[in-house]
Amino acid sequence: MPDSAPLHADMPSMPLGETYPEIREAVRKLCEGFPGEYWRKKDQERAYPTEFVNALTEAGYLAVLIPEEYGGSGLPISAGSAILEEIHKSGCSGAACHAQMYTMGTVLRHGSEAQKREYLPKIATGELRLQAFGVTEPTSGTDTLSLRTTAVRDGDEYVVNGQKVWTSRAEHSDLMLLLARTTAKDKVAKRTDGLSVFLVDMRAVKGKGMEIKPIRTMINHNTTEIFYDNMRIPASSLIGEEGKGFRYILDGMNAERILIASEALGDCQWFIEKASTYAKERVVFGRPIGANQGIQFPIAESYAHYSAAKLMAQKAAAMFEAGLPCGEQANLAKYLSGEAVWKAADCAMQTFGGFAFAEEYDIERKFRECRIFRTAPISSNLILGFVGEHVLGMPRSY
Ligand SMILES: Cc1cc2nc3c(=O)[nH]c(=O)nc-3n(C[C@H](O)[C@H](O)[C@H](O)COP(=O)(O)OP(=O)(O)OC[C@H]3O[C@@H](n4cnc5c(N)ncnc54)[C@H](O)[C@@H]3O)c2cc1C
């Protein structure tokens, strides 16, 4: 794939070309050790890619956003984006471990010094995994402010009751960020008050008030539903102030959008590379199928969509790093990359014809996997709702 050379007159600090080329190169090398057959087997067995996650951890890639004083590399978000993008561009998947990057911000910005000193160095070395993020519930879905899981203060503890769904990687994580209601919805001054975030040490509560049930899905995502039945956690698990949790989670959303967009962009490049290579090599009716506009143009169109989405993601990351408000850009990057990857995936399916359906080409697996980018962690519709209301000033739709 040619390197893009983004130019934004209004953003003179925008990188020209790819950020962190050395990291990208090293991630690509690491990923060579995890070819399609590795991911195919994990997919068939619905197994966690422990070896891959361990390799990333040992190389320090999952700790790049942790400040140096807590044992990480202290790099900005575009380093995290570079890593996730290269993982996906190489045909691998960051889904088993990406949450560590985007949940980190909540702990860093709002956690106490004691919480940071206790957990971050161990997360940096890989001794502990912070991979689980418990927000979504079966009844409230996208409407986070209607969540029903409660955490009630009882002396030096909180008692948690309720149910979460789609808490991914819970079986492979030691720590979890959990969002729960600490003040009833009808007793808060502002509708965004009353929710609190907890950094839960899952080792102490698994089987003791926390019951995890895997959900088998169309992709190998190691996702679960979790039942909380009088789960007792120390009051020191609370992050920041009680009742301000929704704001803390929102604070981390732009980082999450930018990082997930990078994964989608990596997948875009993988699909486009596979499709264009196959289109050059596959000969039918005496000529490469890529000589037909019906095959060539959709691939070129996918590249155009990918390139536009990538520029927006780079802009969002540059603004985030400059400390500028970037809700619009981060959301647009997530939206555009999610839509672009779905187009690229469908185009690769069409280009490979019948062989797209054969497991050994990995197209069908990646096609299934990349569909998530239009649904989670935020669906395309909800992003359009955000843009309609907050950017274009139209009435609130959610
Ligand atoms: C594999 C997987 C992993 C996940 N991992 C996690 C995780 O680790 N932690 C976690 O907390 N959550 C996780 N999620 C949850 C994910 O974030 C939600 O599925 C997603 O936010 C949508 O919520 P929902 O499924 O309840 O859909 P709903 O909220 O029921 O929405 C259904 C559809 O209706 C649309 N819709 C709803 N309201 C509106 C509106 N006002 N305007 C227009 N359209 C609307 C939505 O866009 C969506 O397309 C995961 C989900 C999946 C599938």
The ligand as a Tripos MOL2 file, in Angstrom:
@<TRIPOS>MOLECULE
LIG
   53    58     1     0     0
SMALL
NO_CHARGES

@<TRIPOS>ATOM
      1 C1        -18.8010   -8.2660   20.0600 C.3       1 LIG1
      2 C2        -19.2130   -7.1330   20.9400 C.ar      1 LIG1
      3 C3        -18.3520   -6.6820   21.9280 C.ar      1 LIG1
      4 C4        -18.7360   -5.6610   22.8050 C.ar      1 LIG1
      5 N1        -17.9110   -5.3110   23.8370 N.ar      1 LIG1
      6 C5        -18.3780   -4.4800   24.7830 C.ar      1 LIG1
      7 C6        -17.6340   -4.2520   25.9810 C.ar      1 LIG1
      8 O1        -16.5130   -4.7780   26.1510 O.2       1 LIG1
      9 N2        -18.1690   -3.4830   26.9550 N.ar      1 LIG1
     10 C7        -19.4070   -2.8940   26.8110 C.ar      1 LIG1
     11 O2        -19.8330   -2.2080   27.7290 O.2       1 LIG1
     12 N3        -20.1310   -3.0700   25.6650 N.ar      1 LIG1
     13 C8        -19.6530   -3.8500   24.6800 C.ar      1 LIG1
     14 N4        -20.3960   -4.0720   23.5360 N.ar      1 LIG1
     15 C9        -21.7000   -3.4380   23.4280 C.3       1 LIG1
     16 C10       -21.8190   -2.4400   22.3160 C.3       1 LIG1
     17 O3        -21.1700   -1.2450   22.6630 O.3       1 LIG1
     18 C11       -23.3220   -2.2900   22.0540 C.3       1 LIG1
     19 O4        -23.7760   -3.4840   21.4380 O.3       1 LIG1
     20 C12       -23.6350   -1.1540   21.2280 C.3       1 LIG1
     21 O5        -23.3260    0.0340   21.9090 O.3       1 LIG1
     22 C13       -25.1270   -1.1310   20.8620 C.3       1 LIG1
     23 O6        -25.9590   -1.4200   21.9770 O.3       1 LIG1
     24 P1        -27.1430   -2.4910   21.8040 P.3       1 LIG1
     25 O7        -26.5850   -3.7220   21.2490 O.co2     1 LIG1
     26 O8        -27.9450   -2.6250   23.0490 O.co2     1 LIG1
     27 O9        -28.0830   -1.8210   20.7180 O.3       1 LIG1
     28 P2        -29.3420   -0.8850   20.9370 P.3       1 LIG1
     29 O10       -29.0200    0.2660   21.8210 O.co2     1 LIG1
     30 O11       -30.5100   -1.7480   21.2780 O.co2     1 LIG1
     31 O12       -29.5370   -0.3420   19.4520 O.3       1 LIG1
     32 C14       -29.9530   -1.2240   18.3810 C.3       1 LIG1
     33 C15       -29.8790   -0.4610   17.0640 C.3       1 LIG1
     34 O13       -30.7430    0.6860   17.1300 O.3       1 LIG1
     35 C16       -30.0280    1.8650   16.8370 C.3       1 LIG1
     36 N5        -30.5320    2.9700   17.6530 N.ar      1 LIG1
     37 C17       -30.8200    2.9790   18.9730 C.ar      1 LIG1
     38 N6        -31.2490    4.1990   19.3550 N.ar      1 LIG1
     39 C18       -31.2180    4.9850   18.2440 C.ar      1 LIG1
     40 C19       -31.5080    6.3490   17.9790 C.ar      1 LIG1
     41 N7        -31.9280    7.1800   18.9300 N.pl3     1 LIG1
     42 N8        -31.3450    6.8110   16.7190 N.ar      1 LIG1
     43 C20       -30.9620    5.9850   15.7320 C.ar      1 LIG1
     44 N9        -30.6370    4.6810   15.9110 N.ar      1 LIG1
     45 C21       -30.7760    4.1960   17.1580 C.ar      1 LIG1
     46 C22       -28.5720    1.5580   17.1850 C.3       1 LIG1
     47 O14       -27.7100    2.3630   16.4500 O.3       1 LIG1
     48 C23       -28.4600    0.0900   16.8070 C.3       1 LIG1
     49 O15       -28.1620   -0.0160   15.4340 O.3       1 LIG1
     50 C24       -20.0050   -5.0430   22.6200 C.ar      1 LIG1
     51 C25       -20.8640   -5.4740   21.5890 C.ar      1 LIG1
     52 C26       -20.4820   -6.4980   20.7710 C.ar      1 LIG1
     53 C27       -21.4480   -6.9590   19.7080 C.3       1 LIG1
@<TRIPOS>BOND
     1     1     2 1
     2     2     3 ar
     3     2    52 ar
     4     3     4 ar
     5     4     5 ar
     6     4    50 ar
     7     5     6 ar
     8     6     7 ar
     9     6    13 1
    10     7     8 2
    11     7     9 ar
    12     9    10 ar
    13    10    11 2
    14    10    12 ar
    15    12    13 ar
    16    13    14 ar
    17    14    15 1
    18    14    50 ar
    19    15    16 1
    20    16    17 1
    21    16    18 1
    22    18    19 1
    23    18    20 1
    24    20    21 1
    25    20    22 1
    26    22    23 1
    27    23    24 1
    28    24    25 2
    29    24    26 1
    30    24    27 1
    31    27    28 1
    32    28    29 2
    33    28    30 1
    34    28    31 1
    35    31    32 1
    36    32    33 1
    37    33    34 1
    38    33    48 1
    39    34    35 1
    40    35    36 1
    41    35    46 1
    42    36    37 ar
    43    36    45 ar
    44    37    38 ar
    45    38    39 ar
    46    39    40 ar
    47    39    45 ar
    48    40    41 1
    49    40    42 ar
    50    42    43 ar
    51    43    44 ar
    52    44    45 ar
    53    46    47 1
    54    46    48 1
    55    48    49 1
    56    50    51 ar
    57    51    52 ar
    58    52    53 1
@<TRIPOS>SUBSTRUCTURE
     1 LIG1         1 GROUP 0 **** ****
